[in-house]
């Protein structure tokens, strides 16, 4: 394996922990990795333009943060 990639993998595991194995862990992992992103960042797009020009539906990072708070 490439030594540079080994260093990157080691650093990521140290910073973000092990790979998530459950949906709850996956959500926590996403929020940790994207901690500096704004609440209005669209993470999951459901529709785009169906409800009008420029109207998108889905889940924002703020929505995911709110859902995570409800789980704790």
PyMOL commands that set and color helices and strands:
alter all, ss='L'
color gray80, all
select helices_A, chain A and resi 3-16+23-33+61-71
alter helices_A, ss='H'
color red, helices_A
select strands_A, chain A and resi 42-48+56-60
alter strands_A, ss='S'
color yellow, strands_A
deselect
rebuild
show_as cartoon
